[in-house]
Amino acid sequence: MTATSTASPSYWEPLWADGRRYRGLCKAEKQLMDELLGVGCDRPALDIGTGDGSLARYLQHDLGYRTTGIDCSPSAITLAAAQDTGPGPTWQCADFATADLNTLPEPAYALITSRLVYRWMDDRAGFLHRVRRLLAPGGTVWIVTEIAGRRTTTDPALLELGISPADAELLTTGWSVVRTADIDVLRCYALRP
């Protein structure tokens, strides 16, 4: 029997459909975004792996970006859209790793976010290449990911959930500006070309 890739829609859809929820935005993370991302001024933003849409809604309603949230799980997109109480982000079901990027609403984005997604990518170099293709000149990439070994546990499976130092180096190579901040087991990256 072949294992299902954790980067595939067939892995994520049953989890979202069964009611699984993931770590929400905290006050410290919002403060970092306010500081490092700034006001959107109606510029386009893309939230990759949007899940329940909380980050996309924050970018749209609090920071003023014109946001598109994409996720490979139809159930996640349905959940995100159901939480809109008025005009909100655009929602699109798409697997960022394989989707035709021309189907996205914008040809380029001033801000591209990926929260708690990077560590699950099978082809991280390919993921970053696709992100760079969509980033507008002078834009920012915001990636939040767990760092391996930071959890206070003895369970080796949980200790290895985050990215390794080699994965972090791949993530930060080739950017002219790399700003990071830590929130417990997470590291937030603001990357600029």
PyRosetta script that sets phi, psi and omega in degrees:
from pyrosetta import init, pose_from_sequence

init()
pose = pose_from_sequence("MTATSTASPSYWEPLWADGRRYRGLCKAEKQLMDELLGVGCDRPALDIGTGDGSLARYLQHDLGYRTTGIDCSPSAITLAAAQDTGPGPTWQCADFATADLNTLPEPAYALITSRLVYRWMDDRAGFLHRVRRLLAPGGTVWIVTEIAGRRTTTDPALLELGISPADAELLTTGWSVVRTADIDVLRCYALRP")
pose.set_psi(1, 134.5)
pose.set_omega(1, -179.0)
pose.set_phi(2, -88.7)
pose.set_psi(2, 134.4)
pose.set_omega(2, 177.9)
pose.set_phi(3, -73.9)
pose.set_psi(3, 144.1)
pose.set_omega(3, 176.9)
pose.set_phi(4, -79.6)
pose.set_psi(4, 131.8)
pose.set_omega(4, 178.0)
pose.set_phi(5, -64.2)
pose.set_psi(5, 137.3)
pose.set_omega(5, 177.8)
pose.set_phi(6, -73.7)
pose.set_psi(6, -4.4)
pose.set_omega(6, 176.2)
pose.set_phi(7, -96.6)
pose.set_psi(7, 1.8)
pose.set_omega(7, -173.3)
pose.set_phi(8, -99.7)
pose.set_psi(8, 152.6)
pose.set_omega(8, 176.1)
pose.set_phi(9, -58.5)
pose.set_psi(9, -33.3)
pose.set_omega(9, -178.5)
pose.set_phi(10, -67.7)
pose.set_psi(10, -19.3)
pose.set_omega(10, 175.0)
pose.set_phi(11, -81.2)
pose.set_psi(11, -45.4)
pose.set_omega(11, -171.7)
pose.set_phi(12, -81.7)
pose.set_psi(12, -35.3)
pose.set_omega(12, -175.2)
pose.set_phi(13, -57.4)
pose.set_psi(13, -48.1)
pose.set_omega(13, 179.5)
pose.set_phi(14, -62.1)
pose.set_psi(14, -32.7)
pose.set_omega(14, 179.8)
pose.set_phi(15, -66.9)
pose.set_psi(15, -48.1)
pose.set_omega(15, 178.3)
pose.set_phi(16, -66.9)
pose.set_psi(16, -41.3)
pose.set_omega(16, -178.7)
pose.set_phi(17, -63.4)
pose.set_psi(17, -32.5)
pose.set_omega(17, -179.8)
pose.set_phi(18, -85.0)
pose.set_psi(18, 4.4)
pose.set_omega(18, 175.5)
pose.set_phi(19, 94.9)
pose.set_psi(19, 7.8)
pose.set_omega(19, 179.2)
pose.set_phi(20, -63.9)
pose.set_psi(20, 136.8)
pose.set_omega(20, 177.3)
pose.set_phi(21, -128.6)
pose.set_psi(21, 156.9)
pose.set_omega(21, -172.7)
pose.set_phi(22, -122.9)
pose.set_psi(22, 172.4)
pose.set_omega(22, -175.4)
pose.set_phi(23, -52.4)
pose.set_psi(23, 124.8)
pose.set_omega(23, 179.8)
pose.set_phi(24, -81.1)
pose.set_psi(24, 170.1)
pose.set_omega(24, 175.8)
pose.set_phi(25, -67.5)
pose.set_psi(25, 135.7)
pose.set_omega(25, 177.2)
pose.set_phi(26, -107.2)
pose.set_psi(26, 168.1)
pose.set_omega(26, -178.5)
pose.set_phi(27, -58.9)
pose.set_psi(27, -41.5)
pose.set_omega(27, -178.9)
pose.set_phi(28, -63.8)
pose.set_psi(28, -39.8)
pose.set_omega(28, 179.4)
pose.set_phi(29, -67.7)
pose.set_psi(29, -40.5)
pose.set_omega(29, 177.3)
pose.set_phi(30, -62.8)
pose.set_psi(30, -40.7)
pose.set_omega(30, 178.7)
pose.set_phi(31, -63.0)
pose.set_psi(31, -40.0)
pose.set_omega(31, 177.4)
pose.set_phi(32, -63.2)
pose.set_psi(32, -43.3)
pose.set_omega(32, 178.7)
pose.set_phi(33, -63.3)
pose.set_psi(33, -41.5)
pose.set_omega(33, 178.0)
pose.set_phi(34, -57.5)
pose.set_psi(34, -44.1)
pose.set_omega(34, -176.7)
pose.set_phi(35, -73.8)
pose.set_psi(35, -47.0)
pose.set_omega(35, -171.5)
pose.set_phi(36, -90.6)
pose.set_psi(36, -23.4)
pose.set_omega(36, -178.7)
pose.set_phi(37, -102.2)
pose.set_psi(37, -35.1)
pose.set_omega(37, 177.9)
pose.set_phi(38, 73.0)
pose.set_psi(38, -172.2)
pose.set_omega(38, -175.7)
pose.set_phi(39, -74.4)
pose.set_psi(39, 136.9)
pose.set_omega(39, -175.9)
pose.set_phi(40, -78.1)
pose.set_psi(40, -28.1)
pose.set_omega(40, -179.8)
pose.set_phi(41, 50.6)
pose.set_psi(41, 38.9)
pose.set_omega(41, 177.5)
pose.set_phi(42, 64.6)
pose.set_psi(42, 18.7)
pose.set_omega(42, 174.6)
pose.set_phi(43, -76.2)
pose.set_psi(43, 154.3)
pose.set_omega(43, -177.5)
pose.set_phi(44, -74.9)
pose.set_psi(44, 139.3)
pose.set_omega(44, 175.4)
pose.set_phi(45, -129.4)
pose.set_psi(45, 147.5)
pose.set_omega(45, 177.6)
pose.set_phi(46, -123.5)
pose.set_psi(46, 123.8)
pose.set_omega(46, 177.3)
pose.set_phi(47, -106.1)
pose.set_psi(47, 108.2)
pose.set_omega(47, -177.3)
pose.set_phi(48, -87.8)
pose.set_psi(48, 128.3)
pose.set_omega(48, -177.6)
pose.set_phi(49, 72.9)
pose.set_psi(49, 46.6)
pose.set_omega(49, -170.7)
pose.set_phi(50, -62.6)
pose.set_psi(50, -23.5)
pose.set_omega(50, 179.6)
pose.set_phi(51, 58.5)
pose.set_psi(51, -124.9)
pose.set_omega(51, -178.8)
pose.set_phi(52, -76.8)
pose.set_psi(52, -1.1)
pose.set_omega(52, 174.8)
pose.set_phi(53, 84.6)
pose.set_psi(53, 6.3)
pose.set_omega(53, -175.1)
pose.set_phi(54, -63.0)
pose.set_psi(54, -39.5)
pose.set_omega(54, 178.7)
pose.set_phi(55, -68.9)
pose.set_psi(55, -43.3)
pose.set_omega(55, 178.8)
pose.set_phi(56, -59.5)
pose.set_psi(56, -42.2)
pose.set_omega(56, 178.6)
pose.set_phi(57, -66.2)
pose.set_psi(57, -38.7)
pose.set_omega(57, 178.2)
pose.set_phi(58, -63.1)
pose.set_psi(58, -44.5)
pose.set_omega(58, 178.8)
pose.set_phi(59, -61.1)
pose.set_psi(59, -41.6)
pose.set_omega(59, -176.8)
pose.set_phi(60, -71.9)
pose.set_psi(60, -54.9)
pose.set_omega(60, -170.0)
pose.set_phi(61, -84.9)
pose.set_psi(61, -32.7)
pose.set_omega(61, -176.0)
pose.set_phi(62, -98.9)
pose.set_psi(62, -37.4)
pose.set_omega(62, -178.3)
pose.set_phi(63, -101.1)
pose.set_psi(63, -12.8)
pose.set_omega(63, 173.2)
pose.set_phi(64, 85.7)
pose.set_psi(64, 21.0)
pose.set_omega(64, 174.2)
pose.set_phi(65, -83.6)
pose.set_psi(65, 158.4)
pose.set_omega(65, 171.7)
pose.set_phi(66, -97.4)
pose.set_psi(66, 99.9)
pose.set_omega(66, -162.2)
pose.set_phi(67, -104.8)
pose.set_psi(67, 141.1)
pose.set_omega(67, 169.3)
pose.set_phi(68, -115.9)
pose.set_psi(68, 127.6)
pose.set_omega(68, 175.6)
pose.set_phi(69, -107.2)
pose.set_psi(69, 127.2)
pose.set_omega(69, 177.3)
pose.set_phi(70, -120.8)
pose.set_psi(70, 147.8)
pose.set_omega(70, 176.4)
pose.set_phi(71, -152.4)
pose.set_psi(71, 150.4)
pose.set_omega(71, 179.6)
pose.set_phi(72, -79.8)
pose.set_psi(72, -11.4)
pose.set_omega(72, -178.4)
pose.set_phi(73, -98.3)
pose.set_psi(73, 117.9)
pose.set_omega(73, 175.7)
pose.set_phi(74, -58.6)
pose.set_psi(74, -35.6)
pose.set_omega(74, 179.5)
pose.set_phi(75, -66.3)
pose.set_psi(75, -36.6)
pose.set_omega(75, 177.2)
pose.set_phi(76, -65.2)
pose.set_psi(76, -44.2)
pose.set_omega(76, 179.9)
pose.set_phi(77, -63.7)
pose.set_psi(77, -40.6)
pose.set_omega(77, 177.5)
pose.set_phi(78, -61.6)
pose.set_psi(78, -44.3)
pose.set_omega(78, 178.3)
pose.set_phi(79, -62.2)
pose.set_psi(79, -45.4)
pose.set_omega(79, -179.6)
pose.set_phi(80, -60.5)
pose.set_psi(80, -47.6)
pose.set_omega(80, -178.1)
pose.set_phi(81, -65.9)
pose.set_psi(81, -33.5)
pose.set_omega(81, -178.2)
pose.set_phi(82, -68.0)
pose.set_psi(82, -19.6)
pose.set_omega(82, -178.5)
pose.set_phi(83, -88.4)
pose.set_psi(83, -6.3)
pose.set_omega(83, 177.3)
pose.set_phi(84, -70.4)
pose.set_psi(84, 129.8)
pose.set_omega(84, 177.6)
pose.set_phi(85, -104.6)
pose.set_psi(85, -0.7)
pose.set_omega(85, 179.3)
pose.set_phi(86, -171.4)
pose.set_psi(86, -158.6)
pose.set_omega(86, 177.6)
pose.set_phi(87, -58.1)
pose.set_psi(87, 130.6)
pose.set_omega(87, -177.7)
pose.set_phi(88, -144.6)
pose.set_psi(88, -160.9)
pose.set_omega(88, 179.2)
pose.set_phi(89, -61.7)
pose.set_psi(89, 161.8)
pose.set_omega(89, 169.8)
pose.set_phi(90, -85.5)
pose.set_psi(90, 137.4)
pose.set_omega(90, -179.1)
pose.set_phi(91, -113.6)
pose.set_psi(91, 138.3)
pose.set_omega(91, -180.0)
pose.set_phi(92, -144.3)
pose.set_psi(92, 129.5)
pose.set_omega(92, 175.6)
pose.set_phi(93, -84.9)
pose.set_psi(93, 114.3)
pose.set_omega(93, -178.8)
pose.set_phi(94, -159.4)
pose.set_psi(94, 142.4)
pose.set_omega(94, 173.3)
pose.set_phi(95, -90.0)
pose.set_psi(95, 106.3)
pose.set_omega(95, -173.7)
pose.set_phi(96, -56.2)
pose.set_psi(96, -33.5)
pose.set_omega(96, -177.0)
pose.set_phi(97, -67.1)
pose.set_psi(97, -26.7)
pose.set_omega(97, -174.0)
pose.set_phi(98, -126.4)
pose.set_psi(98, -12.0)
pose.set_omega(98, -174.3)
pose.set_phi(99, -66.9)
pose.set_psi(99, 153.3)
pose.set_omega(99, 171.6)
pose.set_phi(100, -72.4)
pose.set_psi(100, 112.0)
pose.set_omega(100, -176.4)
pose.set_phi(101, -64.5)
pose.set_psi(101, -18.1)
pose.set_omega(101, 177.5)
pose.set_phi(102, -71.0)
pose.set_psi(102, -11.4)
pose.set_omega(102, 178.6)
pose.set_phi(103, -84.9)
pose.set_psi(103, -6.3)
pose.set_omega(103, 177.6)
pose.set_phi(104, -73.3)
pose.set_psi(104, 153.4)
pose.set_omega(104, -176.0)
pose.set_phi(105, -63.7)
pose.set_psi(105, -25.5)
pose.set_omega(105, -177.0)
pose.set_phi(106, -123.3)
pose.set_psi(106, 148.4)
pose.set_omega(106, 176.2)
pose.set_phi(107, -76.5)
pose.set_psi(107, -22.3)
pose.set_omega(107, 179.7)
pose.set_phi(108, -152.7)
pose.set_psi(108, 157.0)
pose.set_omega(108, -175.2)
pose.set_phi(109, -129.7)
pose.set_psi(109, 136.7)
pose.set_omega(109, 177.5)
pose.set_phi(110, -71.0)
pose.set_psi(110, -27.1)
pose.set_omega(110, 179.8)
pose.set_phi(111, -140.0)
pose.set_psi(111, 131.3)
pose.set_omega(111, 173.6)
pose.set_phi(112, -124.7)
pose.set_psi(112, 124.5)
pose.set_omega(112, -179.1)
pose.set_phi(113, -116.2)
pose.set_psi(113, 151.3)
pose.set_omega(113, 176.3)
pose.set_phi(114, -151.4)
pose.set_psi(114, 104.4)
pose.set_omega(114, -174.0)
pose.set_phi(115, -109.6)
pose.set_psi(115, 120.1)
pose.set_omega(115, 177.8)
pose.set_phi(116, 62.0)
pose.set_psi(116, 30.7)
pose.set_omega(116, -177.8)
pose.set_phi(117, -118.2)
pose.set_psi(117, -39.7)
pose.set_omega(117, -171.5)
pose.set_phi(118, -52.6)
pose.set_psi(118, -42.1)
pose.set_omega(118, -176.6)
pose.set_phi(119, -65.0)
pose.set_psi(119, -20.2)
pose.set_omega(119, -178.0)
pose.set_phi(120, -89.9)
pose.set_psi(120, -7.2)
pose.set_omega(120, -177.8)
pose.set_phi(121, -72.2)
pose.set_psi(121, 128.7)
pose.set_omega(121, 175.9)
pose.set_phi(122, -70.0)
pose.set_psi(122, -40.6)
pose.set_omega(122, -178.0)
pose.set_phi(123, -115.2)
pose.set_psi(123, 84.5)
pose.set_omega(123, -176.2)
pose.set_phi(124, -67.3)
pose.set_psi(124, -37.2)
pose.set_omega(124, 178.0)
pose.set_phi(125, -63.8)
pose.set_psi(125, -42.1)
pose.set_omega(125, 177.7)
pose.set_phi(126, -63.9)
pose.set_psi(126, -41.5)
pose.set_omega(126, 176.9)
pose.set_phi(127, -57.9)
pose.set_psi(127, -48.8)
pose.set_omega(127, -178.7)
pose.set_phi(128, -65.3)
pose.set_psi(128, -36.1)
pose.set_omega(128, 176.4)
pose.set_phi(129, -60.9)
pose.set_psi(129, -44.3)
pose.set_omega(129, 179.8)
pose.set_phi(130, -66.5)
pose.set_psi(130, -38.2)
pose.set_omega(130, 176.7)
pose.set_phi(131, -60.9)
pose.set_psi(131, -47.4)
pose.set_omega(131, -179.1)
pose.set_phi(132, -61.6)
pose.set_psi(132, -35.7)
pose.set_omega(132, 178.6)
pose.set_phi(133, -61.5)
pose.set_psi(133, -33.0)
pose.set_omega(133, -176.2)
pose.set_phi(134, -93.6)
pose.set_psi(134, -10.0)
pose.set_omega(134, -175.6)
pose.set_phi(135, -79.1)
pose.set_psi(135, 125.8)
pose.set_omega(135, 177.4)
pose.set_phi(136, -68.8)
pose.set_psi(136, 152.7)
pose.set_omega(136, 176.0)
pose.set_phi(137, -53.1)
pose.set_psi(137, 133.0)
pose.set_omega(137, -179.6)
pose.set_phi(138, 78.2)
pose.set_psi(138, 4.8)
pose.set_omega(138, -177.6)
pose.set_phi(139, -75.6)
pose.set_psi(139, 177.2)
pose.set_omega(139, -178.3)
pose.set_phi(140, -128.9)
pose.set_psi(140, 141.2)
pose.set_omega(140, 171.8)
pose.set_phi(141, -109.0)
pose.set_psi(141, 129.2)
pose.set_omega(141, 179.9)
pose.set_phi(142, -117.3)
pose.set_psi(142, 112.4)
pose.set_omega(142, 179.8)
pose.set_phi(143, -122.8)
pose.set_psi(143, 129.2)
pose.set_omega(143, 176.8)
pose.set_phi(144, -117.6)
pose.set_psi(144, 125.0)
pose.set_omega(144, -177.7)
pose.set_phi(145, -147.7)
pose.set_psi(145, 155.6)
pose.set_omega(145, 176.0)
pose.set_phi(146, -78.5)
pose.set_psi(146, 146.2)
pose.set_omega(146, 176.8)
pose.set_phi(147, -102.7)
pose.set_psi(147, 129.2)
pose.set_omega(147, -177.5)
pose.set_phi(148, -58.1)
pose.set_psi(148, 141.4)
pose.set_omega(148, 174.5)
pose.set_phi(149, 84.6)
pose.set_psi(149, 3.2)
pose.set_omega(149, -177.5)
pose.set_phi(150, -89.7)
pose.set_psi(150, -17.5)
pose.set_omega(150, -178.7)
pose.set_phi(151, -70.1)
pose.set_psi(151, 146.7)
pose.set_omega(151, 176.1)
pose.set_phi(152, -93.2)
pose.set_psi(152, 85.0)
pose.set_omega(152, -178.5)
pose.set_phi(153, -155.1)
pose.set_psi(153, 161.4)
pose.set_omega(153, 173.9)
pose.set_phi(154, -103.7)
pose.set_psi(154, -0.4)
pose.set_omega(154, 179.2)
pose.set_phi(155, -75.6)
pose.set_psi(155, 110.4)
pose.set_omega(155, -176.8)
pose.set_phi(156, -60.5)
pose.set_psi(156, -31.2)
pose.set_omega(156, 179.1)
pose.set_phi(157, -64.3)
pose.set_psi(157, -38.5)
pose.set_omega(157, 179.8)
pose.set_phi(158, -75.8)
pose.set_psi(158, -33.7)
pose.set_omega(158, 179.6)
pose.set_phi(159, -64.8)
pose.set_psi(159, -28.7)
pose.set_omega(159, -176.8)
pose.set_phi(160, -93.6)
pose.set_psi(160, 8.3)
pose.set_omega(160, -176.2)
pose.set_phi(161, -66.0)
pose.set_psi(161, -29.0)
pose.set_omega(161, -175.8)
pose.set_phi(162, -85.9)
pose.set_psi(162, -174.2)
pose.set_omega(162, 179.1)
pose.set_phi(163, -85.0)
pose.set_psi(163, 152.1)
pose.set_omega(163, 180.0)
pose.set_phi(164, -84.5)
pose.set_psi(164, 168.8)
pose.set_omega(164, 174.3)
pose.set_phi(165, -57.3)
pose.set_psi(165, -35.8)
pose.set_omega(165, 178.3)
pose.set_phi(166, -66.0)
pose.set_psi(166, -40.1)
pose.set_omega(166, 177.0)
pose.set_phi(167, -65.0)
pose.set_psi(167, -38.8)
pose.set_omega(167, 178.2)
pose.set_phi(168, -65.5)
pose.set_psi(168, -38.8)
pose.set_omega(168, 178.0)
pose.set_phi(169, -65.2)
pose.set_psi(169, -42.8)
pose.set_omega(169, 176.4)
pose.set_phi(170, -58.7)
pose.set_psi(170, -43.4)
pose.set_omega(170, -178.9)
pose.set_phi(171, -61.7)
pose.set_psi(171, -38.9)
pose.set_omega(171, -172.3)
pose.set_phi(172, -96.1)
pose.set_psi(172, -7.8)
pose.set_omega(172, -178.9)
pose.set_phi(173, -73.3)
pose.set_psi(173, 135.2)
pose.set_omega(173, 173.4)
pose.set_phi(174, 91.1)
pose.set_psi(174, 4.1)
pose.set_omega(174, 177.3)
pose.set_phi(175, -101.6)
pose.set_psi(175, 143.7)
pose.set_omega(175, 178.9)
pose.set_phi(176, -79.6)
pose.set_psi(176, -26.6)
pose.set_omega(176, 178.1)
pose.set_phi(177, -129.4)
pose.set_psi(177, 126.3)
pose.set_omega(177, 175.6)
pose.set_phi(178, -130.2)
pose.set_psi(178, 114.2)
pose.set_omega(178, 175.6)
pose.set_phi(179, -117.7)
pose.set_psi(179, 136.0)
pose.set_omega(179, -180.0)
pose.set_phi(180, -130.2)
pose.set_psi(180, 154.8)
pose.set_omega(180, 173.2)
pose.set_phi(181, -149.7)
pose.set_psi(181, 143.6)
pose.set_omega(181, -178.3)
pose.set_phi(182, -105.2)
pose.set_psi(182, 139.6)
pose.set_omega(182, 172.0)
pose.set_phi(183, -130.3)
pose.set_psi(183, 103.9)
pose.set_omega(183, -174.5)
pose.set_phi(184, 44.0)
pose.set_psi(184, -113.8)
pose.set_omega(184, -176.1)
pose.set_phi(185, -82.6)
pose.set_psi(185, -5.9)
pose.set_omega(185, -175.8)
pose.set_phi(186, -98.9)
pose.set_psi(186, 151.6)
pose.set_omega(186, 168.8)
pose.set_phi(187, -123.5)
pose.set_psi(187, 133.5)
pose.set_omega(187, 178.3)
pose.set_phi(188, -104.3)
pose.set_psi(188, 129.2)
pose.set_omega(188, -179.3)
pose.set_phi(189, -115.6)
pose.set_psi(189, 127.2)
pose.set_omega(189, 169.1)
pose.set_phi(190, -110.8)
pose.set_psi(190, 113.9)
pose.set_omega(190, -172.8)
pose.set_phi(191, -117.8)
pose.set_psi(191, 135.5)
pose.set_omega(191, 178.4)
pose.set_phi(192, -133.1)
pose.set_psi(192, 143.5)
pose.set_omega(192, -179.1)
pose.set_phi(193, -65.4)
pose.dump_pdb("model.pdb")
